[in-house]
Amino acid sequence: MNAWERICGKVEAGERISRDEGIYLLEKAELHRLGQLADRVRKKKVGDRASYVVNRYLNYSNICILSCQFCAFARKKRDPGTFEHSVEELTEAARKSVAQGITELHIVGGLHPSLPYSFYLGMLRALAALEPRPVLKVFTAIEIRHLAERVARKPIAEVLTDLREAGLGSLTGGGAEIFDAGVRDRICRGKETAEEWLEVHRIWHGMGGRSTATMLYGHIETAAQRVDHLEKLRALQEETGGFTGFVPFAFEPSQTRLAELGRIRRASALEELRVIAASRIILDNFDHITAYWISTGLPLAQVALSYGADDLHGTIEEEKIFHMAGARTPLGQTRSDLEQAIREAGREPVQRNTFYEPLPALR
């Protein structure tokens, strides 16, 4: 029995593949067969439905104390291109979107050096007061650590409790990048470690909270380091069950300092499909894999629905982080665009909420 036959046998029997087998999927497996296998896994989990969420992205500020090599979003306080929105500005923008039917506000920002704790709590309270109330999917794990260690100077669990009481509904999956310490030292020195990222999500899950998981790939990492990342996510999911879905996205190199190395090319469409398909197989305890159209483009995201993905993320309206890094995809999509893309891919479109639960009444 060769490696591919052994992997297929394990997957069909519901058995977990090994690390070496995961590396094989990312390096050597024939892509079309890999996609077929991932698609069978997807179908067993969710049938022929594919989901999307009607959401709005907001960023309160891009001022950040870190200098991550891969990031084109962050600015220092006196740099050109900085922005910092007030609670009133954020609430007004959100109010318009809520009136148009969004069910989720997705909000992240830089690690601001001087915004007080009251700003973050006030922002959540104001947004949570909107009617109908959207789910507030807010902050990355590193933002939570920043609030706990530098702003509020409280334990992480206390900060999460404060934020939940103010309206926090879910954590985002940002900041995970690649967990390998050597990679992190080169692309985001000073950012939280893998263990620190996982700790925030572990605490939040222990409080009954849910969150998404992510992976930023296609820069300096190896296939083995990708598999290590996925296995760490899988292990925490085994422990807590708190992740709702997994969102992989390719590094956008053109406007970042990593581009100065001169040897990083953006992941190809085939590589993106390979990562999605392999992730679907490796993350056997995750229910959902998202094809992030902001990164892939909508046509490739459609194809990914046959390579293990079962979700196209959301309408978004105004994405900044990827576009400041050089992404050329649209800033947002309409609900009808996403539904048409899903139907064209041979799937049944389902509008979902933040927690990947269908919202049939809103369809």
Secondary structure, DSSP 8 states (H G I E B T S, - for coil): --HHHHHHHHHHTT----HHHHHHHHHTS-HHHHHHHHHHHHHHHHTTEEEEE-EEEEESB-B-S---TT-SS-B-TTSTT--B--HHHHHHHHHHHHHTT--EEEEE----SS--HHHHHHHHHHHHTSSS--EEEE--HHHHHHIIIIIS-S-HHHHHHHHHHHTEEEB--TT-S---HHHHHHHSTTS--HHHHHHHHHHHHHTT--EEEEEEESSS--HHHHHHHHHHHHHHHHHH--EEEEEEEE---TTSGGGGGS------HHHHHHHHHHHHHH-TT-S-BB--HHHH-HHHHHHHTTTT--EEEE--S---HHHHTT--S-S---HHHHHHHHHHTT-EEEEE-TTS-B-GGG-
